[in-house]
Amino acid sequence: MKPLYEATIINTGGREGEVHSPDNIFNIDVAKPAALGGSATTATNPEQLFAAGYSACFNSALELLLEKGNVKFDSSEVTATVSLFPDKTDNGFQLGVKLEVSIAGVDRETAEEYVHKAHNFCPYSKAIKGNIDVELSVK
């Protein structure tokens, strides 16, 4: 199957390095957060990058489904919180995600319906299904 779009990002240095696109349009320093033994910094980390991508993708899926369903809404907002947990099965780590969603201009029942539809439709949600626990909440 031919992809609709592809993005390539290169990392050097792991959590203490940088990420960039081959064309250098995207170029960000990466650092270990203080909570994991790093120093206070303005650099990002993999959890923030994942949260940014997931929240944007989920909100895009949500708005597309609302529009396809002819649901009138004022705005939507998705807050993604990505947590790093110890993984007892291999003494490594695993991720968890909380998505807090607000859809202004619709009732709670409609918001909950479309948040669940978006969760089944969003490419990020599909990619992590069964591998990462995702907690959904409607504000």
N, C-alpha and C positions, 0 to 999 in steps of 0.2 A: 504494500500500500504506500502511495506517495504521501509524505507528510505535508500538512498545510503550512507548517512553519517549523524551523529549527533554531535553537539558540545554543551557542557553545561558550562555556566559561572555563577558564584555566586557573588552577590554584597552584601557588608555590608556597611552601612553608607551612602547610596545614593550618592549625589554629593560630599560628604566630607568623603569618605571611600576608599574602594578598590574593585577590581574585580579579581577573580581568577577561574581557572579551578579546578575541583575536584582532579586532579593529580598534581596540582601546577606547571605545565609547563608554564602556562600563569598566571602572577601575576603582577598587575599594580595598583598603587595608583590613586585615582580619587579625583579631587578637583574642586571646583567652580572657573571658570575663573574670572579674575579681572573685566572684563566687566559686570559680574553678581554679583559683590560685594565680590568676593573672593580675595585672596592675590596672588601675583606673585609666581608661583611655577613651578616645572618641572613635576608635575602630569598631567595626561590626563583628559579628560572630555567626557561625552557621545556623544557630537557632533563630536569630533575628532575620537572616536571609530567607530561611524557610517560612517564617511567619509572614514576612512581606509578600512572598510569592503566593502563599496559600490564601491570605486574606484578599489579595487582589483578584486571584482566579475565582475564589468562591463568590465574591461580590459580583463579578462579571457574570457568572453563571446564574446567580440569583436575579439580577436585573434582566437578563435575557429571558428567563422563564416568566418573570412578572409581566414583561412586555408581550411575550407570546400568549400569555393567559389573559391579556387585556385588563390587567389589574392596574388601576390608577394608584400611584404612590408618589410621595414628594421626594424622598431620598432614601438611600440605604447606607448602612455602615457595618463593616465586619471588623471586629477586633480579634486577632489570632494571638493566643498565648501558647508558645511552644516550650514545653518543659523537658529537661533531661533527667532521666531517672536511672538508678543502678539496675542492671539486668542480672538477676541472680542465676539465670541459666548458664551464663558464660563469664560472669564477673565483668561484663562490659557495660554498655549503656543502651538505653532505649528512649524513644521519644513519646510524649503524650501531647495532645493538642486540645485546647479549649477555644471554641469559636463562639463569640458573643455577637449576636446579630440584632440590628435595629432597623426597622423599616417604617419610616415616618409616613403617616397618611393611610395606614391600613389597620384593621382590627387585629387583635392578638391571634385569633384563630387562623386568619388568612396568613399572617406572618409565619406562624408555626408550620402551616401546610407548605408554604413556599421555601422555607428554610430546609425542610426535610427533602423536598423535591430537588433543591439545589445540591444538597449533600449527595444525592444519588446521581446527579448530572455532572458535577464539577470534576474535571480531570485530576486534580490533586486528591480529592476524596476517593476517586476510583483507584488511583495509584497506591494509596496507603491502606485501602480497605482490608481488614483482617490482619494488618501488621502494626498499626498504630491506633491506640485508643483515642477517639475523638468525642469530646463532650460538646453538645450543641445547646445553646441557650438563646432565648429571645428576650430582648430588653423591652 
